[in-house]
Amino acid sequence: MMKRITAIILAVLMLSGCQLARQEGKETPMEDKLVGVFVTFEPLELDFDIEGYLNDHPGVLSGGEVTLDPGEGMEYAQRLPVTVTEGDWLVPGHEGIGIGRYWNGECWTGFSGEGVCELNSNIADSDEGSTIRVEGTVFFPDGSDVELCANPVYQTGEGEFYVLQGNSFHSHLEKGGSMSHSVKDEKTWTENGTETSYSAEFTTTVRAVTPAEQVALVWMSEAHRPLGREEYLPGQLPESLTPADGAAYLIVEEISDEGTARSLWQPGGEMLTVYYRGEQPWCLPETVQILWEE
């Protein structure tokens, strides 16, 4: 029976991702702020102190089941300590992709770990408080079955970090498809007689791309004649490209197991991005600057 109770409580907690660590009337959790997510490919499978909860809440057990409101009882959930290292969350014993934005005592700072290829961040400060909105995008090959778990990371009033069990989300990514999952937290407290608010939302987006197995660059003249052809393996493109003499435009051929996709680049189009498979399940971008003559 005890195992059944624990499973029910953990299920409720995982379904309440937008309210994690928010508890009315308790000072310590109100000081903890959502400052990021630690995205993993498997659930962290953290414990819940069911015995401690039942001892502190006599009478809640009814018919062998316990039902918690969203966010209730999070002080009984296991917290894993987190540190920041080399621009990512470090959670001992677990691998994942980190996104973080937090106040370091002097200014807002943050990062995104390997795998996050696009990052949009908006932080608004006012006399009433702070609002944070961050979205990170991770690219996967077309047709991938992606199952991730977005685990919320919190910062205590003392500046320490910890991660809680988050919600899992799954998607089959068709060509060009995408899916997003958000972790939110909002809270308000009174400090020195002044009401202060804090609102944070971290969104993880997964998007399908076609990774190239080979890239060919064909410089073309105004008469539409090829002036030169360069071929590269993924991950080996140069940081910048100098057009061939007399080149009016560039044709980029991305060769994959789906065929060859071609795109045309003219002066004014200066940043070329190609995606390729890395050692991890996600795809990595390779960005090249085209140095057109002014």
PyMOL commands that set and color helices and strands:
alter all, ss='L'
color gray80, all
select helices_A, chain A and resi 2-14+17-19+27-31+50-56+74-76
alter helices_A, ss='H'
color red, helices_A
select strands_A, chain A and resi 33-40+80-85+88-90+97-103+108-112+116-126+129-141+145-155+161-163+167-172+178-191+194-209+214-220+226-232+240-241+249-256+259-265+271-277+283-290
alter strands_A, ss='S'
color yellow, strands_A
deselect
rebuild
show_as cartoon
